[in-house]
Each structure stands twice: as structure tokens, then as C-alpha cells.
Amino acid sequence: MEIKSEFKGTSLVPKDIVFPQIAPLSGDFGKEVLAEYEGRMQRDYGNASALNVLNYSNGVVNGSNQFAVVLVNQIVRENGMRTATPADLERALQVGVNLQGTYEDTALVLRSRADPNSYLAGNLAEQINSRGKIKGTVVVPLYGLDLVKDANSPHGLAFKLREDAQIIQAGKSLSREGNFTSEDIDLETGLPKKIGENGNRHSYVANSGLSGLYLGGDLDLGSGNVDLGDSNSGGRVFVVSGGATSSQILNKYLENLQAEKDAQIAQIETRFAQAQRVLNEK
């Protein structure tokens, strides 16, 4: 039998769990972040041309590249926020956020120490290797990086791996160009689980070195962006409130349930012991 009446219930998610929100830099918030960004760009990074790519127009901050997103993250994380990961954007698509017609830089893709970007590739590889041997292609979401001045770098800037950096083993997901669907996405990483001939979304790749990862205007996934300083007006920097991932939210939920379960068991055991004492006294 088909039940047509709407089911109404109470959420089992504890009130202290706050789900992240996502939005591009826009409005007064975007203006404030951009003003701080421009100040740090001049004060801390010598007005590096790779950073001089953002502007405010029609209510939104336009422009994006890997360096710019890292600097934005340095600013917003001081207020409990971070820039979006590939997984964040995939979840945003699932809940109806419109990402058509813009592009969003989200991560670095390290395939080897060779060109393109061999200097930055070798620098980042050394940092990652200090935490464990690199196995194949790795993806590092931009929120896990800081910017440092580096006169030896072509852009005058280099990336410093943060302690909270996520290092994703990409496996075969970014190994070749091809098609995929949104259903093929691993929501923990934001990367396709398989690439093939079929699918309404396309994956573009590079063969070596260090490149940027972006979500394109047609919802294509590009991991072959070799010009890390490139930017145009279609770029958007998305910010996520809070740093929780879906697994962290679920873990917190389970921790709360376990605590509630333990408390209830303790109460039952206390009542049971009291009842036993009463029976023994009779």
C-alpha cells in the first residue's frame, strides 16, 4: 500500500551539531574579505602579480587562482571558516547551488617533480614526503596550504603545507581524460570514482608536474591547469562556514548518541541495583 500522507517527525541530529554553509565571496562579507586581502597582498607579499587578480563587481568578488584562494583561506580561517574543497562543491551541487557559468579553484594536483611547475612541484613533494611516501598522484585541497614569499619561485610565491592539510591519494580518478556523471563522485574526496566513455561531465588532466584542480563552468573537472597564476572574471572563491566534513559531522553525531546511550544504561543499572537491594531486604 502506498502511504500518501506526509510523515512528520523530530530530527535525531543533536542541536549542537551545526551543518556547514557555503557561498561565494559576495555582499558586505565579500567586500570586507577583499579589503583585508588587498592589504595583506601589498604588506606581506609585495603586491605579487599572481595575487592581484580579485575585484568586486555586481555584488560578488570576481577572479580566482590557486594563490588567491590560499590567501583568502588564511583570512577567513581566523573567523572559523575555510575555502571550499572539491567535495564541498559536489555537495553544493547536490543541494541545488548553481555553479554553472563560473569556475572554482579548489586544490593542487601533484603528479611528479617534473614540469609543469617543477620548482613548486619539488617543493611541495618534499613537504608531503616528510609525512609519508607519496604514492602516485595526490590532491591537496587549498585550505591546507599557506603562502610564503619565495624569490626562487616563478611567481615569487610558494606553498607551505599546513598541519591540518588533507592529502588525498587520487588513484586512477585523475589518471586519464574522459567522462563521468555526478553519481560517479566520491563525496568524501570530490573526485570521480571512475572515468569512461559515458557521462555528461568531463575530466581534463595533465601528465606530470604540479597543476591546479578546478570545477569548470560546464561542471567539468579540470586537473590540468598548469598556469597557477591565471585568472579571469568567471572565477569565484567559495567559503564554507566551519571546517566539518560529512564524516566529522557523522562522527560527532555518533559520539553524542553513544554518550546518551551510556547515560541511559547507567540510569537503568542504578535503578536495577536499587530494585535488587529492595528485594534482598524483604
Buried (B, 14 or more C-beta within 10 A) or exposed (E): EEEEEEEEEEEEBEEEBEEBEBBBBBEEBBBEBBEBBBEBBEEBBEEBEBBBBBEBEEEBBBBBBBBBBBBBBBBBBEEEBBBBBBBBBBBBBEEEBEBEEBBBBBBBBBBBBEEBBBBBBBBBBEBBEEEEEBEEBBBBBBBBBBBEEBEEBEBBBBBBBBEEBBBBEBBEBBBEEBBBEEEBBBBEBBBBEEBEEEBEBBBBBBEBBBBBBBBBEEBBBBBBBBBBBBBEEBBBBBBBBBEBBBEEBEEBBEEBEEEEEEEEEEEEEEEEEEEEEEEEEE
